[in-house]
Amino acid sequence: MHVANPLTAAVLCAVLLASAACSRPQPPDKDQPPEPQANTELREAIQQPIDQAKAADAAAREAAEAQRAAIEAATGD
């Protein structure tokens, strides 16, 4: 087959490329799980102050309960 017009050949190539780009990608292999994409360093950097705040809250609650118990023991209530 001989294409007489270079414009026709360019359009034909563009159509072929566009149709190839529209094909679905192959699904990943189900036997092998995907590799994790995010680094855990950022997650750990965010989680560390949250964990510290939870620990400080627990310590403050324990101290308040101990103080409350000491006051009740001193006043005899």
Summary of the structure (lengths in Angstrom):
residues: 77
radius of gyration: 33.9
end to end distance: 104.1
largest distance: 107.4
contacts: 113
relative contact order: 0.05
helix: 68%
strand: 0%
